Amino acid sequence: VPIPGTTKLSRLDENIASTRLELSPNDLAEITEASSRIDIEGDRYPQALEKMTGL
């Protein structure tokens, strides 16, 4: 995922190169399987800030 606002040319080159990355169905299956084992803990934002996001 390219990250806008980089200040280093080498990071910009990496970001541009990432747009050419192709994932196979097997790659996606492995990523899905691995990420399913990650336990998410806690809130993304403090409660007061989350109320302002409308989520």
FENQUIJO-V870571 format. One line per field, one symbol per residue. ss: DSSP state (h for helix, s for strand, l for the rest). phi: phi as a letter, one per 40 degrees, with the letter a starting at -180 (. if undefined). psi: psi as a letter, one per 40 degrees, with the letter a starting at -180 (. if undefined). A space follows every 10 residues. Layout:
# FENQUIJO-V870571
ss->???
phi->???
psi->???
This chain:
# FENQUIJO-V870571
ss->llllllllhh hhhhhhhhll llllhhhhhh hhhhhlllll llllllhhhh hhhll
phi->.cbcgcbbdc ccdccccccc cbbcdcdccc cccccccccc bgccbddccc cccgc
psi->hihieiehdd ddddddddee hhhidddddd dddddeehhh iiidiidddd dede.
